[in-house]
């Protein structure tokens, strides 16, 4: 699917794991690749309408995969 959408498979993996946000442009590319209209992918009722497992359809946001370095305060 990533290849059909013209996206890197590692990027799509980070989306699936909830590690990144997705842009509207990439939603359109993925929708075209899987044959759904983009607005349907954003419909919160899609899992229920399609009979999908609702617990698997929203990946939780996780903590940052890298540490945030704090800058020293200027005096």
ZAFI-635859 format. One record per residue: residue in one letter; x negated, z negated, y negated of N, C-alpha, C, O, CB in turn. Coordinates in pm, whole numbers, plus 50000, padded with zeros to 5 digits. Atoms other than C-alpha are relative to their C-alpha. Glycine has a CB too. Layout:
N
AXZYXZYXZYXZYXZY;...
% end
This chain:
75
X499185000050117500005000050000499125000049875499405007249780500944988050001;X500895000450116497184991649759499425013949974499375018449859498864989850022;X500564986650013495615025549823501055009849945500755017849856499465005050136;X498924991250047498965043449773500314997449852500715006549779501264998050085;X499735003550140499375024949442498815002949910498935002449788500384985449989;X501194997550080495835033449331499354987249950498674987149848500335008949883;X500575012950038494844996749317499004995450105499084999450221501124989449981;X500985005449908491934978549474500684989950093501494981950048498834993449924;X499345008949904492944960049791499674985349973500504976649999499585003650142;X500355013950032491074928649680500864994949883501274983349882498494999049964;X499135003650112493074928749355501404996850049502004986850009500045011349895;X498665002349944496334931649548500014986850078501004979550074500435011850091;X500095012649927495184902949769500094988049907500734978149941498704999450078;X499925011150095494714880549466501414998449945501854987349916499005002149885;X498605000850042498254889249355500834993250108501664984650079500565014249970;X499245005749888499624880749700499764985050014500674977650052499635007050130;X500325014249990497864847149696500374992149876500194979949873498534998350027;X499595006850122499154839149348498854995949912498984986849831500804988150034;X501185003550078495684838149196499925007749868499145004149780498765002650080;X500014991950122496384864348928501425003349959502345002950040499185012950021;X498744994850051499224876048711499955015250009498875021150018500284995349853;X499944985549989500394911948729500545005949870501405000049804500895004350120;X499534993150120500894936248443501195008950035501435012250151498855008549936;X498864990949982503964957948394499525013250058500195019050145500745002449865;X500524987349949501824988748457499764999350151500095008750224498695003849928;X500275001249858500734975648797501284997950081501355002150197499044988550025;X498705001149932504314965948887500565013950023501095016950130500994991549917;X499514986249986505245002248824499255007650109499865014950186499885007649867;X500794993249897502385014849043500404995350141500555003450232498514997649977;X499625005449869503314991649331501415004350038501675007950152499894984650000;X498624995849974507024999749299500055014550048500765017750143500874998249874;X500044985949961506285036849320499435001550142499925009650221499165008249899;X500644998949868504045031549625500924995550113500845001050223498734991650003;X499135004849892506705012449820501425005449991502265002350076500054984949997;X498714993350009509685032649701501144991549945502294993749981500375004950133;X498995008250065511525006449495499945002549851498875005249798499814985050031;X500064999650146512535008449130499324987349948499564976550003501445001649939;X500715011850051510324984948925500914988349965500564976749989499205003849879;X499115011050040513284965048793500494992050121500774980150108501215005449922;X499575007349881514304956049150498934990050045499264979350095500325009750113;X501075009249959510904940449220500004987349914499524976949958498655006849991;X499995011650089511444917148925501304992250006501444982049939499755004549858;X498715006749987514984907249023499854987350083499434988150199501055009550065;X500165012549924514994870349126500914999250122500684990950210500264988249910;X499085000149886517854877749368499605009750110500285010750212501395003249954;X500424990049902515934904749558499834994350141500325000550235498705006249955;X500165005149864514944882549854501344997650070501525001150187499214986949998;X498685002849942518534871549909500745013150031501365014350136500844991249905;X499314987249983519894907149866499455007850119500195014850187499885008349873;X500654992549892517384921350117499864992150129499324997250228498645004549955;X500085008249880517654892850366498574995650033498224994150150500565007550116;X501405004149980514014882350316499894984850001500764977849949499105005949889;X500275014449999512574847850378499624996049857498564999749807498854996450102;X500215003450140512864832950030498804990949977498294990349865501244993449945;X501165008850017510054808050092498705007849993497685002449951499944989950115;X501224991849999507554836650126499925009949884498945017149872499905007450129;X499944989550101508544857449827499414996249866499295004849779501405004249980;X500615003950127506984837449546498754991950030498834980550076500994991849911;X501265007049977503344828349572499784989949888499924993349771498815010050007;X500235010050105502564796049389498705002849926497745007849985499974985950058;X501264999050075499974796649113499084989250051499504977950073500234998749845;X500975009549950496854779649232499044996049888499095001549778499235005750120;X501015003850097494024762449053499035011449982498955020450066499264987050043;X500984989550026491344784148903498955000250112498504989650156499324997949863;X501014999149894488904797049166498584997249949497624998050026500055013750064;X501315002750059486044788448928500134988049906501214985349853499445012549925;X499985011750088485114757848727500005004349854499405014449817498794990850029;X499994997550144485794756848356498944991149938498964978949955501424997249936;X501065007650066482754746448157500504995449864500975003449783498715008549986;X499595005550129483544723547869498865001649900497704999049932500414985250013;X501004998550106481754730847545499824986649929500784979349907500425011049900;X500205012450077480144701947361500635001549862500645012349803498494996549986;X499354999750133481944692847042498955000849891497914994349896500884987449980;X500884999050116480304702846718500264988149910501404983649895500225013449922;X499845011750090479664673946479499775003649858499874995049771499074988950038;
% end
